[in-house]
Amino acid sequence: MKTLTVVCPVYNEQEVIATFHAELRRVLDTLPGWSSTVLYVVDRCGDDTLGVLRHVAGADASVRLLSLSARFGHQMSLLAGLDHCDSDAVVMMDSDLQHPPSLIPELMAGYESGHDIVYTVREDSSDVPVLKRLSSRWFYRLINSLSDTPINESAADFRLVSRRVVEVFQKQIRERNQFLRGLFGWVGFPSLAVRFRVGRRPAGRTKYSVRRMVRFGVDGVVSFSKTPLQAAVYFGFAFGALGFLYALVTLAQFLLYRSFPSGWATIIILTSIFSGTQLVFLGILGEYLGAIFDEVKARPHYIVEERVNFPPQARA
């Protein structure tokens, strides 16, 4: 019998996690020829999510629980789940019912047809704010214009991957600031897209604040593009050429009229533009240096505080 692990990152979902698990278990029980395990990776929560999941795991030995010692973030929770999987296939999905468990059989069908990665493309429902939909679309258009690795602008972290893809992330891709949506496209392997409509949250609220969404976007650009750094060179040449041209104009005016132009407003404007541009590119350079600094420190991606229902030989 083939094995499947469903990796679910969890953060402050005590109001919905029991409902989600019941729906997920119902779907998994309908998969013929598959032995399934549910692995909940709990970022350190401020509510009783961990207590609810301990109760769920106590009643069902096929449920595994991985509790992290601090809030390491959604992407690191997914990575922790991958690191603790040894099954033939792995499904990654959120635990708030916006990723519908009912789609799992279709993902499995894509895997059994020979695809190592079956990723989902979301269709936002009408209750998703227009600003959020537009900002997401603009971000993916930006990153696709900067990167050589195309990413579908409606891609979600709801996907199925095969064992050999999991092993690539366990053994080879160990960078700190991982942008998984891009990395799963970068590794290659046969892939298939499945469209789905985002489900409605029965309770709770999104955990992605504007600040975290911006941070997520910056990590994506830094991980997959050097274009912002290269742009600094082009801007430098352009402004240098403008400065040289302005110097020629000033020299010509002096030779013709024996006087320098007043131009105080022009000088102030140009100085402000040049200084602002330099600061912007210093900030961009700082982001790349920060990413290098994270790699050099070589701290662990996450720290596990508690494991529940793992066999003794499970990966540490």
Secondary structure, 3 states (H helix, E strand, C coil): CEEEEEEEEECCCCCCHHHHHHHHHHHHCCCCCEEEEEEEEECCCCCCHHHHHHHHHHHCCCEEEEEECCCCCHHHHHHHHHHCCCCCEEEECCCCCCCCHHHHHHHHHHHHCCCCEEEEEEECCCCCCHHHHHHHHHHHHHHHHHCCCCCCCCEEEEEEEEHHHHHHHHHCCCCCCCCHHHHHHHCCCCEEEEEEECCCCCCCCCCCCHHHHHHHHHHHHHHHCCHHHHHHHHHHHHHHHHHHHHHHHHHHHHHHHCCCCCCHHHHHHHHHHHHHHHHHHHHHHHHHHHHHHHHHHCCCCCCEEEEECCCCCCCC
